[in-house]
Amino acid sequence: MIFITILIVVVSILLGLIVLIQNPKGGGLGSGFGNVNQIGGVQRTADFLEKATWGLAIALVVLCMASAGFNSSVNADSSLPGDAELYQPPAPATGDDAASEDLGQ
């Protein structure tokens, strides 16, 4: 469980960094290179950043679902008291106890 949580944190940090690197209008790292865009190297960088964003987003969703599934299976196996276990009717009185209660002793 701790391993999945660590993976979720790492993927979240990487996803945040990759999103911050990108330009909201699609320029991203390519906006600083000027006319060099015609060579195609910047386009490959933008494609890589887009694919990395999608890959990390999908990985984050899968890890969160795995974590939730693992948590629910752990909680189902634990012995938490249910409604039937909370109510315990009083034990029936035996013959000796009933006679002493009637006499007020």
Backbone hydrogen bonds in HBPLUS format (Angstrom, degrees):
<---DONOR---> <-ACCEPTOR-->    atom                        ^
c    i                          cat <-CA-CA->   ^        H-A-AA   ^      H-
h    n   atom  resd res      DA  || num        DHA   H-A  angle D-A-AA Bond
n    s   type  num  typ     dist DA aas  dist angle  dist       angle   num
A0005-THR N   A0001-MET O   3.14 MM   4  6.41 157.0  2.19 145.9 152.3     1
A0006-ILE N   A0002-ILE O   2.92 MM   4  6.17 156.0  1.98 150.4 156.5     2
A0007-LEU N   A0003-PHE O   2.99 MM   4  6.25 157.6  2.04 147.1 153.4     3
A0008-ILE N   A0004-ILE O   2.91 MM   4  6.17 152.7  1.99 147.2 154.7     4
A0009-VAL N   A0005-THR O   3.06 MM   4  6.34 156.7  2.11 147.5 152.9     5
A0010-VAL N   A0006-ILE O   2.97 MM   4  6.24 164.7  2.00 153.3 157.3     6
A0011-VAL N   A0007-LEU O   2.88 MM   4  6.01 168.9  1.90 153.9 157.2     7
A0012-SER N   A0008-ILE O   2.93 MM   4  6.00 153.5  2.00 142.8 150.6     8
A0013-ILE N   A0009-VAL O   2.99 MM   4  6.22 159.1  2.04 150.5 155.3     9
A0014-LEU N   A0010-VAL O   2.98 MM   4  6.23 167.7  2.00 154.1 157.4    10
A0015-LEU N   A0011-VAL O   2.87 MM   4  5.97 158.6  1.91 147.3 153.7    11
A0016-GLY N   A0012-SER O   2.94 MM   4  6.11 157.8  1.99 145.5 151.6    12
A0017-LEU N   A0013-ILE O   2.97 MM   4  6.23 158.3  2.02 150.7 156.4    13
A0018-ILE N   A0014-LEU O   2.94 MM   4  6.15 162.9  1.97 152.5 156.9    14
A0019-VAL N   A0015-LEU O   2.95 MM   4  6.10 157.0  2.00 148.0 154.5    15
A0020-LEU N   A0016-GLY O   2.97 MM   4  6.16 151.9  2.05 144.0 151.7    16
A0021-ILE N   A0017-LEU O   3.04 MM   4  6.28 140.2  2.21 143.2 153.4    17
A0022-GLN N   A0018-ILE O   3.35 MM   4  6.57 145.4  2.48 141.7 149.0    18
A0026-GLY N   A0023-ASN O   3.02 MM   3  5.37 166.0  2.04 120.0 122.0    19
A0030-GLY N   A0027-GLY O   2.95 MM   3  5.32 130.2  2.20 145.3 139.6    20
A0031-SER N   A0028-GLY O   3.31 MM   3  5.87 161.9  2.34 113.8 117.9    21
A0033-PHE N   A0030-GLY O   3.29 MM   3  5.53 164.2  2.31 110.2 115.0    22
A0036-VAL N   A0033-PHE O   3.32 MM   3  5.63 165.6  2.34 126.3 127.6    23
A0039-ILE N   A0036-VAL O   3.04 MM   3  5.75 159.7  2.08 121.3 126.6    24
A0044-ARG N   A0040-GLY O   3.18 MM   4  6.44 150.6  2.27 143.2 150.1    25
A0045-THR N   A0041-GLY O   3.15 MM   4  6.46 146.6  2.27 137.2 146.1    26
A0046-ALA N   A0042-VAL O   2.89 MM   4  6.22 159.7  1.93 153.9 158.5    27
A0047-ASP N   A0043-GLN O   2.88 MM   4  6.10 156.7  1.93 146.6 153.4    28
A0048-PHE N   A0044-ARG O   2.85 MM   4  6.04 155.5  1.91 144.1 151.1    29
A0049-LEU N   A0045-THR O   2.90 MM   4  6.16 160.6  1.94 150.8 155.8    30
A0050-GLU N   A0046-ALA O   2.95 MM   4  6.14 155.3  2.01 146.7 153.4    31
A0051-LYS N   A0047-ASP O   2.90 MM   4  6.10 165.3  1.92 152.3 156.3    32
A0052-ALA N   A0048-PHE O   2.79 MM   4  5.93 156.0  1.85 149.4 156.9    33
A0053-THR N   A0049-LEU O   2.92 MM   4  6.02 149.8  2.01 139.7 147.7    34
A0054-TRP N   A0050-GLU O   3.04 MM   4  6.33 166.7  2.06 152.0 154.5    35
A0055-GLY N   A0051-LYS O   2.86 MM   4  6.00 161.9  1.90 147.9 153.8    36
A0056-LEU N   A0052-ALA O   2.88 MM   4  5.96 165.1  1.91 148.0 152.0    37
A0057-ALA N   A0053-THR O   2.91 MM   4  6.03 154.6  1.98 147.2 154.9    38
A0058-ILE N   A0054-TRP O   2.95 MM   4  6.12 162.8  1.98 151.1 155.3    39
A0059-ALA N   A0055-GLY O   2.90 MM   4  6.08 156.7  1.95 144.5 151.9    40
A0060-LEU N   A0056-LEU O   2.85 MM   4  6.00 150.7  1.94 143.6 151.1    41
A0061-VAL N   A0057-ALA O   3.07 MM   4  6.35 157.5  2.12 147.5 152.7    42
A0062-VAL N   A0058-ILE O   2.97 MM   4  6.19 166.1  1.99 153.7 157.5    43
A0063-LEU N   A0059-ALA O   2.89 MM   4  6.02 161.9  1.93 148.5 153.7    44
A0064-CYS N   A0060-LEU O   2.95 MM   4  6.08 157.4  2.00 145.7 152.0    45
A0065-MET N   A0061-VAL O   2.96 MM   4  6.18 157.1  2.02 149.0 155.2    46
A0066-ALA N   A0062-VAL O   2.89 MM   4  6.09 155.0  1.95 147.7 155.1    47
A0067-SER N   A0063-LEU O   2.86 MM   4  6.04 153.2  1.93 145.2 152.8    48
A0068-ALA N   A0064-CYS O   2.94 MM   4  6.15 157.2  1.99 145.2 151.2    49
A0069-GLY N   A0065-MET O   2.89 MM   4  6.06 157.9  1.94 146.4 152.8    50
A0070-PHE N   A0066-ALA O   2.87 MM   4  5.99 152.6  1.95 143.8 151.5    51
A0071-ASN N   A0067-SER O   2.89 MM   4  6.07 154.7  1.95 145.1 152.2    52
A0072-SER N   A0068-ALA O   2.96 MM   4  6.17 159.9  2.01 148.4 153.2    53
A0073-SER N   A0069-GLY O   3.10 MM   4  6.23 151.3  2.18 140.7 148.1    54
A0074-VAL N   A0070-PHE O   3.04 MM   4  6.21 148.4  2.14 142.9 151.4    55
A0075-ASN N   A0071-ASN O   2.94 MM   4  6.14 160.7  1.97 150.8 156.0    56
A0076-ALA N   A0072-SER O   2.99 MM   4  6.05 143.8  2.12 137.6 146.8    57
A0077-ASP N   A0073-SER O   3.31 MM   4  6.39 142.0  2.47 133.9 141.8    58
A0086-LEU N   A0082-GLY O   3.24 MM   4  6.46 134.6  2.46 142.4 153.8    59
A0098-ALA N   A0094-THR O   2.98 MM   4  6.11 162.1  2.02 157.4 162.4    60
A0099-ALA N   A0095-GLY O   3.21 MM   4  6.31 156.6  2.27 142.4 147.6    61
A0100-SER N   A0096-ASP O   3.18 MM   4  6.40 157.0  2.24 145.3 150.9    62
A0101-GLU N   A0097-ASP O   3.05 MM   4  6.22 145.2  2.17 145.0 154.3    63
A0102-ASP N   A0098-ALA O   3.11 MM   4  6.31 152.2  2.19 145.1 151.8    64
A0103-LEU N   A0099-ALA O   3.26 MM   4  6.43 144.5  2.39 139.7 148.1    65
A0105-GLN N   A0100-SER O   2.97 MM   5  5.30 151.2  2.06 169.1 166.4    66
A0104-GLY N   A0101-GLU O   3.20 MM   3  5.08 149.2  2.30  95.8 105.1    67
